[in-house]
Amino acid sequence: MLNLFEQFNEIMHVLARLGYHTNSQSIEFRDSGLTLHRLWKTTVGSEDILLVALLLAQQPVHRRMLRAAKLTKWGATKIRVVQPADLITLKQARNSAADQVDIQTLKHAHKK
């Protein structure tokens, strides 16, 4: 999830009410101006673990991405989803091997 830095306390409160726990210390990506928080919870009657990766945005480019995000139905609720080109930009900032595969997949799907 990409969210504004100033929404952090509110988001953490909601996720705590939903049973999520912080996974580790936050990771600061200095080059991109993003901070990552990982949270997790287990589901009742299952060994599955649900993970949330919370990216906090402070830079103007990230704020623009959030404003341009589309409201999309997801289950019984609606969430904001960043544009494919913006997701590619976020992944290029990290540029791990997995990100490179995701970038190629996104570029291929975006051409259709």
C-alpha positions as CSV (number, residue, x, y, z in Angstrom):
1,M,0.0,0.0,0.0
2,L,1.3,3.4,-0.9
3,N,0.1,6.1,1.5
4,L,0.9,9.6,2.6
5,F,3.4,9.8,5.5
6,E,1.0,11.9,7.6
7,Q,-1.6,9.1,7.5
8,F,0.8,6.6,9.2
9,N,-0.7,6.7,12.7
10,E,-4.3,6.4,11.4
11,I,-3.4,3.4,9.2
12,M,-1.4,1.7,11.9
13,H,-4.4,2.1,14.3
14,V,-6.8,0.5,11.7
15,L,-4.4,-2.4,10.9
16,A,-3.9,-3.0,14.7
17,R,-7.7,-3.2,15.1
18,L,-7.8,-5.7,12.3
19,G,-5.2,-7.9,14.1
20,Y,-2.0,-6.9,12.3
21,H,1.3,-6.8,14.0
22,T,4.5,-5.0,13.0
23,N,7.0,-7.4,11.4
24,S,10.3,-5.6,11.9
25,Q,11.9,-2.2,11.9
26,S,11.0,0.1,9.1
27,I,13.2,0.3,6.0
28,E,14.0,3.7,4.6
29,F,14.8,3.9,0.9
30,R,16.7,7.1,0.9
31,D,17.0,7.4,-2.9
32,S,13.3,7.2,-3.4
33,G,12.1,9.0,-0.3
34,L,9.9,6.0,0.7
35,T,9.7,4.2,4.0
36,L,8.5,0.6,4.2
37,H,6.7,-1.0,7.1
38,R,5.8,-4.7,7.1
39,L,2.8,-6.0,9.1
40,W,1.4,-9.5,9.4
41,K,-1.5,-11.5,10.9
42,T,-2.6,-15.1,11.0
43,T,-6.1,-16.2,9.9
44,V,-8.4,-18.1,12.2
45,G,-8.3,-21.9,11.5
46,S,-5.5,-21.6,9.0
47,E,-1.7,-21.5,9.0
48,D,-1.8,-18.8,6.4
49,I,-0.1,-15.5,7.2
50,L,-1.5,-12.3,5.6
51,L,1.1,-9.6,4.9
52,V,0.8,-5.9,4.4
53,A,3.6,-3.8,2.9
54,L,3.0,-0.2,3.8
55,L,5.0,2.3,1.8
56,L,4.9,5.9,3.2
57,A,5.3,8.6,0.6
58,Q,6.7,12.1,1.3
59,Q,8.0,13.2,-2.1
60,P,5.8,15.3,-4.5
61,V,6.1,12.6,-7.2
62,H,4.5,10.0,-4.8
63,R,1.8,12.4,-3.9
64,R,1.0,12.8,-7.6
65,M,0.8,9.0,-8.0
66,L,-1.7,8.8,-5.1
67,R,-3.8,11.6,-6.6
68,A,-3.8,9.8,-10.0
69,A,-4.7,6.4,-8.5
70,K,-7.9,4.8,-9.6
71,L,-10.6,3.8,-7.1
72,T,-11.1,0.1,-7.8
73,K,-13.5,-2.5,-6.2
74,W,-11.8,-5.1,-4.2
75,G,-14.1,-7.6,-2.5
76,A,-16.6,-5.7,-0.5
77,T,-14.6,-2.5,-0.5
78,K,-12.8,-0.1,-2.8
79,I,-9.1,0.6,-2.8
80,R,-6.9,3.1,-4.7
81,V,-4.6,1.5,-7.3
82,V,-1.7,3.4,-8.8
83,Q,-1.4,3.6,-12.5
84,P,0.7,0.9,-14.2
85,A,3.3,3.5,-15.3
86,D,3.6,4.8,-11.7
87,L,4.0,1.2,-10.4
88,I,6.8,0.7,-12.9
89,T,8.5,3.9,-11.6
90,L,8.2,2.7,-8.0
91,K,9.7,-0.7,-9.0
92,Q,12.5,0.9,-11.0
93,A,13.6,2.8,-7.9
94,R,14.2,-0.4,-6.1
95,N,15.2,-2.4,-9.2
96,S,15.6,-5.9,-7.6
97,A,15.6,-9.0,-9.7
98,A,11.9,-9.6,-8.8
99,D,11.1,-5.9,-9.6
100,Q,12.8,-6.3,-13.1
101,V,10.5,-9.3,-13.8
102,D,7.5,-7.3,-12.6
103,I,8.4,-4.3,-14.7
104,Q,8.6,-6.5,-17.9
105,T,5.3,-8.1,-17.0
106,L,3.7,-4.7,-16.4
107,K,5.1,-3.2,-19.6
108,H,3.8,-6.2,-21.6
109,A,0.3,-6.1,-20.0
110,H,0.2,-2.3,-20.4
111,K,0.8,-2.6,-24.2
112,K,-2.4,-4.6,-24.7
